[in-house]
Amino acid sequence: MDKLIRYIIASCLWTWCFTLLSPGAAQAQSTVGFSIEAKTVVEKDTFTIAIKASDLLTGKNIYAFRFGLTYNADYLEFLGIDSVGTVLKNWDIPTFSNRNRGTIILAGAGTSVLSGNGNLFYLKFKALRAGGTYISNISGVSLLNEGSPKMTLTNAYIQANSKSYPDIYPDNYQLFVGEEMQMHVNGGAAPYIYNTVDTAVAVISDQTKVKAKGPGFTKAYV
């Protein structure tokens, strides 16, 4: 009976030591955190966001990754991978698939393990309209290696503000031939270039004035 007890104790100690000393055993218990960069842009802008390793990758034995992302395609258009960051400097640029609208699958692999933390790569988008959408992780798709170590990917919100368009005034004005009117503008971005639709009726003089040239109706615009 004593021999049996000693054998059980020895087996338990051996198993415990093996668990501590086995390569990858300790790291399999931890979770590696990644994040998506949040950003505020203006509608119609083209911009990049970073996919980051928030946690230190050194010692995690990561040779491959796959990230699944989803977003509202009514607000964003995915244009591709712009470039890689310092973490992937020794790997080729990742590949991607975006066959399903509003979904991106990104994958990368290398012959050397990843180390350090910071930006992995940059994704390029275009803001299609004002408003916002989350770029979210697809947890059932994203993984490291073949599933170990475990990972998390923090979502990010992309806000697209409305573009400021120039509004000129006065809205209506009557001129006699030869008379001029000073135009003003709110919004938009300088420099402003004024034009008229029908130059036989009115033209732009002195860059910001409308001058009546002949009878009729026309519009001025910037």
C-alpha positions in Angstrom: 0.0 0.0 0.0 2.9 2.4 0.9 4.5 1.6 -2.4 1.3 2.4 -4.3 1.0 5.8 -2.5 4.6 6.6 -3.2 4.1 5.7 -6.9 1.0 8.0 -7.2 2.9 10.9 -5.5 5.9 10.4 -7.8 3.6 10.2 -10.9 1.9 13.5 -9.9 5.2 15.3 -9.3 6.5 14.0 -12.7 3.4 15.2 -14.5 3.6 18.7 -12.8 7.3 19.1 -13.7 6.6 18.0 -17.3 3.9 20.6 -17.6 6.2 23.4 -16.3 9.1 22.4 -18.5 7.4 21.5 -21.8 7.9 24.1 -24.5 4.7 26.0 -25.1 2.9 24.6 -22.1 3.0 27.8 -20.1 2.2 30.1 -23.0 -0.8 28.0 -24.0 -2.4 29.1 -20.7 -2.1 32.8 -21.7 -4.1 34.9 -24.1 -2.4 37.3 -26.6 -4.2 40.6 -27.1 -4.5 42.4 -30.5 -6.4 45.6 -31.3 -7.8 47.5 -34.2 -7.1 51.3 -34.5 -10.1 53.5 -34.1 -10.2 56.7 -36.2 -12.3 59.7 -37.0 -12.3 60.8 -40.7 -14.3 62.8 -43.2 -16.7 61.2 -45.6 -15.1 60.4 -49.0 -11.7 60.3 -47.3 -9.2 57.5 -48.0 -7.4 56.4 -44.8 -5.5 53.6 -43.1 -5.9 51.9 -39.8 -3.4 49.7 -37.9 -3.9 46.2 -36.7 -1.7 46.1 -33.5 -0.2 43.5 -31.2 -1.2 45.0 -27.8 0.7 42.3 -25.9 4.3 41.3 -26.2 4.7 38.5 -28.8 8.2 37.5 -27.8 8.3 33.9 -26.5 4.8 33.0 -27.8 6.0 30.9 -30.7 3.7 32.5 -33.2 4.4 31.4 -36.8 1.1 32.1 -38.3 -2.2 34.1 -37.8 -5.6 34.5 -39.3 -7.9 37.5 -38.6 -11.5 37.7 -39.5 -13.0 41.2 -39.6 -16.5 42.5 -40.2 -17.9 46.0 -40.8 -20.8 47.8 -42.3 -20.1 48.0 -46.1 -22.6 50.8 -46.5 -20.2 53.1 -44.7 -16.7 51.7 -45.6 -15.1 50.3 -48.7 -12.0 48.1 -48.1 -9.2 49.0 -50.6 -6.6 46.5 -49.5 -3.5 46.1 -47.3 -1.5 49.3 -47.4 1.8 48.2 -45.8 3.3 46.2 -42.9 4.5 47.5 -39.5 7.6 46.7 -37.6 6.3 43.4 -36.1 6.0 41.8 -39.6 9.2 43.3 -41.0 10.7 39.8 -41.5 7.5 38.3 -43.1 5.9 38.8 -46.4 2.8 41.0 -46.7 -0.3 39.1 -45.5 -2.9 37.9 -47.9 -6.6 38.7 -47.8 -10.0 37.7 -49.1 -13.0 40.0 -49.2 -15.4 38.0 -51.4 -18.2 38.5 -48.9 -19.4 42.1 -48.6 -18.4 43.6 -45.3 -16.0 40.8 -44.4 -12.3 40.5 -44.6 -10.2 37.4 -43.9 -6.5 38.2 -43.5 -3.7 35.6 -43.1 0.0 35.6 -42.6 2.8 33.1 -41.9 6.6 33.2 -41.6 9.6 31.0 -41.0 10.6 33.1 -38.0 8.5 33.6 -34.8 7.0 37.0 -34.2 8.5 39.1 -31.4 7.9 42.5 -29.9 4.6 44.4 -30.0 3.1 47.3 -32.0 1.7 47.5 -35.5 1.4 44.4 -37.6 0.0 45.9 -40.8 -2.2 48.7 -42.1 -5.6 48.4 -43.8 -6.8 51.0 -46.3 -10.4 52.1 -46.4 -12.6 54.7 -48.0 -15.4 56.4 -46.1 -18.4 56.2 -48.4 -20.8 58.4 -46.4 -21.1 60.2 -43.1 -21.8 58.0 -40.1 -20.0 55.3 -38.3 -19.4 51.6 -38.0 -17.5 49.1 -35.9 -14.7 47.0 -37.4 -15.2 43.9 -35.3 -13.4 40.6 -34.8 -15.0 37.4 -36.0 -14.1 35.2 -33.1 -14.7 31.9 -34.8 -12.3 32.8 -37.6 -9.4 34.6 -35.9 -6.6 32.4 -34.5 -2.9 32.1 -34.0 -1.0 29.1 -35.4 -3.6 26.3 -35.3 -5.4 27.7 -32.3 -2.7 28.1 -29.7 -1.9 30.4 -28.0 -5.4 31.9 -27.6 -6.0 35.4 -28.8 -8.3 38.4 -28.4 -8.9 41.2 -30.9 -10.4 44.4 -29.6 -13.0 46.1 -31.9 -12.7 49.7 -33.1 -15.2 52.3 -34.2 -14.7 54.4 -37.3 -16.5 57.7 -37.4 -16.9 59.6 -40.7 -18.0 63.2 -40.2 -20.0 65.0 -42.9 -18.0 66.9 -45.5 -18.3 70.6 -45.4 -19.6 72.0 -48.7 -19.4 75.7 -49.6 -22.6 77.7 -49.4 -22.6 81.0 -51.3 -24.9 84.0 -50.7 -26.9 86.0 -51.5 -29.2 83.3 -52.9 -31.0 85.6 -55.3 -30.3 89.0 -56.6 -31.4 91.2 -59.6 -28.8 93.2 -61.5 -28.9 95.6 -64.4 -26.4 95.2 -67.2 -23.1 96.5 -66.1 -23.8 96.2 -62.3 -21.8 94.0 -60.0 -22.6 92.2 -56.8 -20.1 90.9 -54.1 -20.5 87.2 -53.4 -19.8 85.6 -50.0 -19.3 82.0 -48.9 -19.6 79.8 -45.8 -18.2 76.3 -45.3 -16.0 74.3 -47.6 -12.3 75.0 -47.9 -10.5 77.9 -49.5 -9.5 78.9 -52.1 -12.9 79.4 -53.7 -13.3 79.7 -57.5 -16.5 81.3 -58.7 -18.1 80.6 -62.0 -21.4 81.3 -63.8 -23.5 78.9 -65.7 -24.4 81.3 -68.6 -21.6 83.7 -69.3 -23.8 85.6 -71.8 -25.9 86.7 -68.9 -23.3 87.2 -66.1 -19.6 86.7 -65.6 -17.2 86.8 -62.6 -15.3 89.9 -62.1 -12.5 90.6 -59.6 -12.7 86.9 -58.6 -15.6 87.2 -56.1 -18.1 89.5 -57.8 -20.9 88.7 -60.3 -21.3 91.2 -63.1 -24.4 91.4 -65.3 -23.5 91.2 -69.0 -26.8 90.7 -70.7 -30.5 90.0 -70.2 -31.7 86.6 -68.7 -31.2 84.3 -65.7 -28.2 82.4 -64.6 -26.5 80.9 -61.6 -23.2 81.5 -59.8 -21.4 78.6 -58.1 -18.1 77.7 -56.5 
